[in-house]
């Protein structure tokens, strides 16, 4: 029998002033930048998790935040992009998304090396590119989607993950939308008269809330999250272009799960009541975390949550690999957890909840997570990767659809030292 999944309480937890909900966590050089679904964002210290300052400039909901090279960028439904200087915490520049009329912004990406700021819009479904050296008007636009653009990010240069990078574009933009598509477009090519001349490849799935890409098995993999999680390999087509192939899909299941009696960092005498429930019910999917691990079938670890602030990390799409519990004395969350960020180098998971709490979990202090890949788990043939959701931990399941053992992920390659600067106090020692 495989060991029971570890159980842990948060290492640190800090309620924010006025308790705004935490809907997004973006790492910067020395901070965590929190998005709330409000007109402001919050900078928090990445060691203490305490709020440092509230940044206020927008007049509409902030929908997207990025951080790069000492700058924090925010964009919102007020059609405004703001560049913040991280040191002074003051606006350094502003860009107005205006083409015939103001365009509410629903996604944002930046590319410092090319001096580009890229915004995805709502009603007009445009992707707008500005040169940061002259932001008085857009440099060009692309019209890849037919509904709100919900995700924008840059892939590593194609020369790093394709056998024949020529004549492919050297830099690709990944986008996702409520129209049910994920797409790759040439970062440096205008959309043309029809708007889609820059399109390189696209796949249809369902309304996309979040997406991402990662290098896997010598190639590139794309994931998208909505009600479940889907994944695709990106391969070179017969005519030399790129294609999305081998779609895999995991349908999220609401279910009740038994919790282990003890965790490696949580023990209690038999005569005392355990400091967490004997069973919990996960009701929503919060995140796909490919940098945390991926199963043999290509499914990334997923973060699911309860309405009371407990978190379950799942491998192979449905099997618990860790229980992160709302602990005593305010150690953790008391409301739904909507935001997660995993710092690979430090093995630290940051989470934010609807009750305005930012928490940090030291995963280096618990046994290595089972990811569902025997080459990684080194399970000695006990078949841990094949355990499905109907093991002893599951006591009740309300299935939206049968889980399709797939999706994927591997390594979100970012220079963690450059990204994180000072290392969190609960991070693993070098």
HUQUI-V162754 format. One line per field, one symbol per residue. phi: phi as a letter, one per 20 degrees, with the letter a starting at -180 (. if undefined). A space follows every 10 residues. Layout:
phi = ???
//
This chain:
phi = .fffgfcbef fcbcfegmlf fddaccfcfc cddddcmcec ccecfedemf fdaddcbfdc gfdbccbaln dddcbbfemd ddedfffelc fdaccdebcm afdgddbbbc cffelddccd degeledddd efebdfbffa cccecdbged bbbdeggffe cdfcfeefgf cddeccbffn ddbdcfgddf fmfendfefd abcdbageeb babbfblncc cdcccbfccc bbedceffen edceclfcbd efdfbecfef fcdfdccbgg fdffebffbc cedbdeadcf feqbfgenef fdddbdfdne cceddlnbef dadddfeflm epdccgedcb bdegfelddd cccfemddcc ceffedggff dncgfeflem nemgfdfdfe effedabdef affdjbmarb ceecfffffe lgegfdffff
//
